[in-house]
Amino acid sequence: MKTTTITSFAAAVLLATASPAALAQSGEGTVSMREAIETAMMANPEILQAQYNTEAIQFEREQAQSLYYPRVDLEASAGIRRLENNTRRNLGIADNELYPLEAQGTIDWTMFDFGRRRGELLRQAARVDGASLRVIERSEFIALQVARQYLDVLLQQRVVAASADNRAFHETLVGDLTKGVEQESISVADLQQAEERLQSAVVREEEAKQGLELAQNSLRRLTGLSIFSASLPPDLSTSLPASREMAIGMARTDNPLVREAQADVDAAHGLVMNAKGDFFPTVGVDVRGRIGEDIDGFAGETNDVQARVYMRWNIFNGGQTQGKYQEMVHRASQARYRLHEMVRRAEEDAANSWTAMEAQQNIGRALTRQSEVSDDLLLSYRSQFNVGRRSLLDVLDAQNTRYNTQVNLETSRFSQIFAQYQILAATNRLLTALDVAPGAGAGKNERERFDYGPSKDAETDYRRYAN
């Protein structure tokens, strides 16, 4: 039997080295995942947009509050007036110009409007809460995206390390086979086959480096930080719900998108209350006062003060009031079904994340065993190749399987971690588990402040359908 001896074959040395995880970057300048997320909470544009939207809607709520206060208007004027009428002609003063100088003020205070102002105030309070929950939703979402990219940086570092290991294996193999060709113990075809695999390994390493740089770029977009050295994130498994059913239940009630949609439903009911008030009159008081010279067509000083109670009631407008009310009732139903949609999405996210976590746990165990077997298989094929019982292709295929298994194992490990984070984000607990505060503007509770009361479970207002 033909024997082939390769004196400096690299496989045994490379198999004895540390795992790719140990070859990843570490040391000074490391930014932890928690620090990256904290930075994103303060500087990410999406979170800041949600923050300023909340602040803007708070001023809309202040405008709704202002409807409860009187309106005070002042006006002053001066000019020239020529007035001709029978009275002035009979008095012989028709040709006399008037120089009116006038100041007037009006105070108008709506006392009763049968729910119009109250509905608008509650609507704006609910909108503030919804916008505040949007800050929380964006904070959880951005935190999850930062975690994803941070884990991707760690993964790509390990893929780069595994790719460098794979390239070094093939470089050493090509060097040994070159010596074998010179000694006429190895065919040129075997050397060519090894060189082809070497170039493939070089391509894989460059692709891995590209993947690492792209992951760093994505992380920079989310955080504003250039992170080149990352560390393993903390284990958050103790913060997970106890079961799949519990995770789905928590997502159903605590998911930020669900809570935001509930605030939208409450805001829609505020519009219904406002529209219902249009069926009733408005009762208020106003005070008007004027003082001036040469006003109302008469020369000299005039003082005019009037106070009154009034009622304004539109009793017919062609059905516009009824149409507006029905519109708001149906808008409330639309908001209700959007809430149902968000609930189903939250349940799906939690269930899918739990499925992914369990699947990656099983995949990880299988890949760990496969990695151990592939290491032993490569050693066996190397020994058999040296005595001519295995072809070079067997050795190359074994190394390719070993490399792919290493990459898949690292991918599975980080996928399992990310699935845990997805579960926490779906249940609105990722930031809490990391002990990171959400963006500014989160945590408003204006509905409680303005005594909105419990949210309606359904739309029970009278409704009809369009002709």
C-alpha positions in Angstrom: 0.0 0.0 0.0 1.3 3.4 -0.9 2.1 5.7 2.1 2.3 9.4 2.2 4.1 11.3 4.9 3.4 15.0 5.7 5.8 16.0 8.5 4.3 19.4 9.4 0.6 18.8 8.8 -1.3 21.6 10.5 -4.5 19.8 11.6 -3.4 18.5 15.0 -2.0 21.9 16.0 -5.1 23.8 14.9 -7.5 21.4 16.6 -5.6 21.9 19.8 -6.0 25.7 19.7 -8.7 27.6 21.5 -12.2 27.9 20.1 -13.0 30.9 17.9 -14.7 32.6 20.8 -11.3 32.8 22.5 -9.8 34.4 19.4 -12.3 37.3 19.3 -11.4 40.8 20.3 -11.1 41.7 24.0 -9.2 44.0 26.2 -9.0 47.8 26.6 -11.6 49.9 25.0 -14.4 47.3 25.3 -17.9 48.7 25.2 -20.4 46.4 27.0 -23.8 45.8 25.5 -25.5 47.6 28.4 -23.3 50.7 27.8 -24.2 50.6 24.0 -27.9 50.4 24.8 -27.7 53.2 27.4 -26.0 55.4 24.8 -28.7 54.6 22.2 -31.5 55.5 24.7 -30.0 59.0 25.0 -29.0 59.6 21.4 -30.9 57.4 18.9 -32.9 59.6 16.5 -35.9 57.3 16.5 -36.2 57.5 20.3 -35.7 61.3 20.2 -38.4 61.7 17.6 -40.8 59.8 19.8 -39.7 61.9 22.8 -40.4 65.2 21.1 -43.7 63.9 19.7 -44.8 63.3 23.2 -43.8 66.8 24.3 -45.6 68.3 21.3 -48.8 66.4 22.2 -48.5 67.5 25.8 -48.9 71.1 24.5 -52.0 69.9 22.5 -53.3 68.7 25.9 -52.6 72.1 27.4 -54.6 73.7 24.5 -57.5 71.4 25.4 -57.3 72.5 29.1 -57.4 76.1 27.9 -61.0 75.6 26.6 -62.2 75.7 30.2 -61.0 79.3 30.7 -62.6 82.5 29.5 -61.5 84.2 26.3 -60.5 87.8 26.6 -60.1 89.9 23.5 -59.1 93.6 23.3 -59.3 95.8 20.3 -58.4 99.5 19.7 -58.8 101.6 16.6 -58.6 105.2 15.3 -59.5 106.7 11.9 -61.7 109.0 9.9 -65.3 108.4 8.9 -67.8 110.2 6.6 -71.4 109.2 7.3 -74.4 110.6 5.4 -77.9 109.6 6.4 -81.3 111.3 6.8 -80.7 112.0 10.5 -77.4 113.7 9.9 -78.8 115.6 6.9 -81.8 116.9 8.9 -79.3 118.0 11.6 -77.2 119.7 9.0 -74.0 117.8 9.9 -73.8 115.3 7.0 -70.7 117.0 5.7 -68.9 116.9 9.0 -66.2 114.2 9.2 -66.0 112.0 12.2 -62.7 110.9 13.8 -63.6 107.8 15.7 -61.3 106.7 18.5 -62.4 103.4 20.1 -61.3 100.7 22.5 -63.3 97.6 23.2 -63.0 94.4 25.2 -64.8 91.1 25.2 -64.9 88.3 27.8 -66.5 85.1 26.7 -66.8 82.1 29.0 -68.4 78.8 28.1 -70.0 77.4 31.2 -71.7 74.2 29.9 -71.0 72.4 26.7 -72.2 68.9 27.5 -69.0 67.0 27.1 -67.3 68.8 24.2 -64.3 70.1 26.2 -64.2 67.1 28.4 -64.0 64.8 25.4 -61.2 66.8 23.8 -59.2 66.9 27.1 -59.5 63.1 27.6 -58.6 62.5 23.9 -55.4 64.6 24.3 -54.6 62.9 27.6 -54.9 59.5 26.0 -52.8 60.7 23.0 -50.1 61.8 25.4 -50.1 58.4 27.1 -50.0 56.8 23.6 -47.0 58.9 22.6 -45.3 58.2 25.9 -45.8 54.4 25.3 -44.4 55.0 21.8 -41.2 56.2 23.5 -41.2 52.9 25.5 -41.9 50.9 22.3 -39.1 52.6 20.4 -36.8 52.2 23.4 -37.5 48.5 23.6 -37.2 48.1 19.8 -33.9 50.0 19.6 -32.5 48.1 22.6 -33.4 44.9 20.8 -31.8 46.1 17.6 -28.6 47.2 19.4 -28.5 43.8 21.1 -28.9 42.1 17.7 -26.1 44.0 16.1 -23.9 43.7 19.2 -24.3 40.0 19.2 -23.7 40.0 15.4 -20.4 41.8 16.0 -19.4 39.1 18.5 -20.5 36.4 16.1 -18.7 37.9 13.2 -15.5 38.2 15.3 -15.7 34.5 15.9 -16.4 33.8 12.2 -13.4 35.8 11.3 -11.3 33.8 13.8 -12.6 30.5 12.5 -12.0 31.6 8.9 -8.4 32.6 9.7 -8.0 29.2 11.3 -9.4 27.5 8.2 -7.1 29.5 5.9 -4.1 28.7 8.0 -5.0 25.0 7.8 -5.1 25.1 4.0 -1.9 27.2 3.7 0.0 24.7 5.8 -1.5 21.8 3.8 -0.5 23.4 0.5 3.0 23.9 1.8 3.3 20.3 2.9 1.8 19.0 -0.4 4.3 21.2 -2.4 7.1 19.4 -0.6 5.4 16.1 -1.4 5.3 17.0 -5.1 9.0 17.9 -5.0 9.6 14.5 -3.4 7.3 12.8 -6.0 5.2 11.3 -3.2 2.2 13.5 -4.0 0.5 14.0 -7.3 0.2 17.5 -8.9 -3.5 17.0 -9.0 -3.7 16.7 -5.2 -1.7 19.9 -4.9 -4.0 21.7 -7.3 -7.0 20.5 -5.4 -5.5 21.8 -2.1 -4.7 25.2 -3.7 -8.3 25.5 -5.0 -9.5 24.9 -1.4 -7.0 27.5 -0.1 -8.4 30.2 -2.4 -11.9 29.3 -1.3 -10.7 29.7 2.3 -9.3 33.1 1.5 -12.6 34.2 0.0 -14.4 33.0 3.1 -12.1 35.0 5.4 -12.6 38.1 3.3 -16.4 37.6 3.4 -16.2 37.2 7.2 -14.2 40.4 7.6 -16.8 42.2 5.4 -19.6 40.8 7.6 -17.8 42.0 10.7 -17.4 45.5 9.3 -21.0 45.7 8.2 -22.2 44.6 11.7 -20.0 47.4 13.2 -21.5 49.9 10.8 -25.0 48.9 11.8 -24.2 49.2 15.4 -22.7 52.6 14.9 -25.9 53.7 13.2 -28.0 52.7 16.2 -25.7 53.9 19.0 -23.4 56.6 17.4 -20.5 54.6 18.8 -17.6 52.9 16.9 -17.4 49.6 18.7 -14.5 47.5 17.7 -14.2 45.4 20.9 -17.2 43.8 22.5 -17.7 41.5 25.4 -20.2 38.7 26.1 -23.5 40.1 27.3 -25.0 39.2 30.7 -27.2 36.1 31.1 -30.8 37.2 31.3 -32.4 33.8 31.4 -33.5 34.4 35.0 -35.6 37.3 33.8 -37.6 35.1 31.3 -41.2 34.1 31.9 -41.6 30.7 33.4 -43.3 29.2 30.4 -44.4 29.8 26.8 -48.0 30.4 27.9 -46.9 33.0 30.5 -44.8 34.8 27.9 -47.7 35.0 25.5 -50.0 36.2 28.3 -47.5 38.9 29.4 -47.1 40.0 25.8 -50.9 40.3 25.4 -51.1 42.8 28.3 -47.7 44.4 28.6 -46.4 44.7 25.0 -45.8 48.4 24.3 -47.6 48.3 21.0 -50.6 46.8 22.6 -50.7 49.4 25.3 -50.2 52.2 22.7 -53.1 50.8 20.7 -55.3 50.8 23.9 -54.4 54.5 24.4 -55.5 55.1 20.8 -58.9 53.4 21.5 -59.3 55.7 24.6 -58.5 58.7 22.4 -61.1 57.6 19.9 -63.7 57.5 22.7 -62.8 61.0 23.6 -63.7 62.0 20.1 -67.0 60.2 20.5 -67.7 62.2 23.6 -66.8 65.4 21.9 -69.1 64.7 18.9 -72.0 63.7 21.2 -71.9 67.1 22.8 -72.8 68.7 19.5 -76.3 67.4 19.9 -76.8 69.8 22.9 -76.6 73.5 23.4 -73.7 75.6 24.6 -74.4 77.8 27.6 -72.1 80.7 28.6 -71.7 84.3 29.7 -70.0 87.2 27.9 -69.2 90.7 28.9 -68.6 93.4 26.2 -67.5 97.0 26.8 -66.6 99.9 24.5 -65.4 103.4 25.1 -64.5 106.0 22.5 -65.0 109.3 20.7 -67.1 109.8 17.5 -68.3 106.2 17.3 -71.7 104.8 16.1 -72.1 107.9 13.9 -72.3 110.4 16.8 -69.8 113.0 17.9 -68.6 113.0 21.4 -67.8 110.3 24.0 -69.6 107.0 24.2 -69.5 104.3 26.9 -71.2 101.0 26.2 -71.1 98.0 28.6 -73.1 94.8 28.3 -73.2 91.5 30.2 -75.4 88.6 29.3 -76.0 84.8 29.6 -76.4 83.1 26.3 -77.4 79.7 24.9 -76.4 78.7 21.4 -77.9 75.6 19.9 -77.8 74.4 16.3 -80.9 72.4 15.8 -80.6 71.6 12.2 -77.6 71.4 9.8 -78.7 68.8 7.3 -77.5 65.8 9.4 -73.9 67.0 9.7 -73.9 66.5 13.5 -75.3 63.0 13.3 -72.8 62.1 10.5 -69.9 63.3 12.6 -71.0 61.4 15.6 -71.4 58.2 13.6 -68.0 58.8 12.1 -66.4 58.9 15.5 -68.2 55.8 16.7 -67.0 53.9 13.7 -63.5 55.3 14.2 -63.5 54.0 17.7 -64.4 50.5 16.3 -61.5 50.8 13.9 -59.1 51.6 16.7 -60.5 48.7 18.7 -59.7 46.2 15.9 -56.3 47.7 15.5 -55.8 46.9 19.2 -56.8 43.3 18.4 -54.3 43.2 15.6 -51.5 44.4 17.9 -52.5 41.8 20.5 -52.2 39.0 17.9 -48.9 40.3 16.7 -47.5 40.5 20.2 -48.7 36.9 20.9 -47.1 35.8 17.7 -43.8 37.5 18.5 -43.7 36.0 21.9 -44.6 32.5 20.7 -42.1 32.6 17.8 -39.3 33.8 20.0 -40.0 31.1 22.5 -40.0 28.5 19.7 -36.7 29.9 18.3 -35.1 29.7 21.8 -36.1 26.1 22.3 -35.0 25.2 18.8 -31.6 26.8 19.1 -31.1 25.0 22.4 -31.6 21.7 20.7 -29.6 22.7 17.6 -26.8 23.9 19.9 -26.5 20.6 21.6 -26.4 18.7 18.3 -23.8 21.1 16.9 -21.7 20.8 20.0 -21.6 17.0 19.5 -21.0 17.4 15.8 -18.1 19.7 16.4 -16.5 17.2 18.7 -17.0 14.4 16.2 -15.7 16.5 13.3 -12.5 17.3 15.2 -11.9 13.6 15.8 -12.8 12.7 12.2 -10.3 15.1 10.8 -7.6 13.6 13.0 -8.5 10.1 11.9 -8.6 11.1 8.2 -5.2 12.8 8.6 -3.7 9.6 10.0 -5.3 7.5 7.3 -4.2 9.8 4.6 -0.6 9.5 5.7 -0.7 5.8 5.2 -2.7 6.0 1.9 -6.0 4.8 3.3 -7.8 8.1 2.7 -7.8 10.4 -0.2 -6.9 14.1 0.0 -10.5 14.9 -0.8 -11.6 13.1 2.3 -9.3 15.3 4.4 -10.4 18.5 2.7 -14.1 17.6 3.1 -13.6 16.8 6.8 -11.9 20.2 7.3 -14.7 22.0 5.4 -17.3 20.2 7.6 -15.3 21.2 10.7 -15.2 24.9 9.7 -18.9 25.0 8.9 -19.8 23.3 12.1 -17.8 25.8 14.1 -19.6 28.7 12.4 -23.0 27.1 12.8 -22.3 26.4 16.4 -21.4 30.0 17.2 -24.4 31.2 15.2 -26.7 28.9 17.2 -25.3 30.1 20.5 -25.9 33.8 19.7 -29.3 33.0 18.1 -30.3 31.4 21.4 -29.3 34.5 23.3 -31.1 36.8 20.9 -34.2 34.7 21.2 -34.2 35.3 24.9 -33.9 39.0 24.3 -36.8 38.9 21.8 -39.0 37.3 24.5 -38.1 40.0 27.0 -38.8 42.7 24.4 -42.1 41.2 23.4 -43.1 41.3 27.1 -41.7 44.8 27.7 -39.0 43.6 30.0 -35.7 43.8 28.1 -34.7 47.3 29.4 -35.8 46.3 32.9 -33.7 43.1 32.8 -30.7 45.2 31.7 -31.4 47.9 34.3 -31.5 50.6 31.6 -34.0 53.4 31.6 -36.0 54.1 28.5 -35.8 57.3 26.5 -37.0 60.6 28.0 -40.8 61.1 27.9 -41.7 57.5 28.8 -43.9 56.7 31.8 -46.6 59.4 31.4 -50.0 58.6 32.9 -52.2 61.5 31.8 -55.4 59.5 31.7 -55.1 58.8 35.4 -54.2 62.5 36.1 -57.4 63.7 34.4 -59.6 60.9 35.7 -60.3 59.2 32.4 -61.7 56.2 34.2 -61.4 52.6 33.1 -61.1 51.9 29.4 -64.2 50.6 27.7 -64.2 46.9 26.9 -66.3 47.5 23.7 -68.1 50.2 21.7 -71.6 50.3 23.0 -72.7 53.7 21.5 -75.6 53.9 19.2 -74.6 53.3 15.6 -76.2 53.1 12.2 -74.8 52.4 8.8 -74.4 54.8 5.9 -77.1 55.0 3.2 
